[in-house]
């Protein structure tokens, strides 16, 4: 289903009428001289390459923000690796031997 850009001032329905739905009397003449404006189907197209534009914009944004998220990320990875190594050492036989001397 393709959305339409046509605008009317009446209630939605099968008839294309203007200003007739409030107290709808069947015998009253329909108002004339009201123009209907619409957009061309070519203007309604989203565009063949819309995803490429979003992807390029996102990559450009990520490239500009890279120092602000790579430095803390690398610091966190280093801290995680150090903590795992330290934990493994402290709970090993060598760690227990060193801990008894302290």
N, C-alpha and C positions, 0 to 999 in steps of 0.2 A: 504494500500500500504506500503510495507516494503522498506526502502531505501537500496540501494546497495552500497557496498564499492568498487566495481570494477572500475578501472580507465583505460581509453583508451586515446590514443593521437589523435584520430580523431574526426570529427564532430559527434554530436548525430544523431542517425538515426536507421533504422532497421538493417543495415548491421554492422557487427563487423569488421571494417577495421582499419588499422593504416596508418597515414600519406598519405591521399589520397584526401582530400577535397579541397586543394588549387589548382585551375585550373583543377578540376576533369576531367580527360580524361578516358573514359571508357575502352580503350584498354590497358592501362598501368597495369602491374602486381602489385599485392599487395605485400608490403614489408613483408618478412618472418623473423622469428627468434626473434620476439618481444614477450616478456613475459607478461602475465597478472597476476597481483597479486590481491588477495581479502582476506577479513577477514572471519573467520568462523562465521556462524550465532550465535554461542554461545558467541562469543566476541562482537557481535553487540547488544546483549541484554542489555537493560538498567539495569536490575536487578529486582528481585522480590520485594525487600524491599527498593526501592529508597526513597519513601516518609517517611519511618521511619527514615532514616538517616538524611534527611533534618529537620524533626521535632525534633529529638534529638539534633541536632546542634543548632537549633534556641532556644530551651529551655535552653541549656547550656549557650548560649550567653546571654539570658535574665537574667538567674540566676547570672551571673557574673556582669552584669550591674545594678542589682536591686537597690543598694544604690543610684545610680546616677539619677534614675527616681522616686523612691518611696518617697524620702525626699521632693523634690520640689512638687510632686503631693499632698502629705499630707499637706504641708504648704499651697498650693493653696486651697485645700478643707476647711481647717481651716479658711483661710481668707474669703472665700466665705460665710461660715456659720456665721462668726462673722459679716460680712457686712450686710447680710440679717437680722439678729437679730437686729443690730443697726438701720438699716433703718426702721424696723417695730416699734421699740421703739420710735424713733424720730418722726414718723408720727402717733403715738398713742396719746391718751388723756393725759396719764402720761408724755409723752415726751414734749407735748406742755406746760403743766403746769410747768415742770422743766425748759423749755426753756424761759418762761416768767420771771422767777426769775433771770436768768443770766444777 
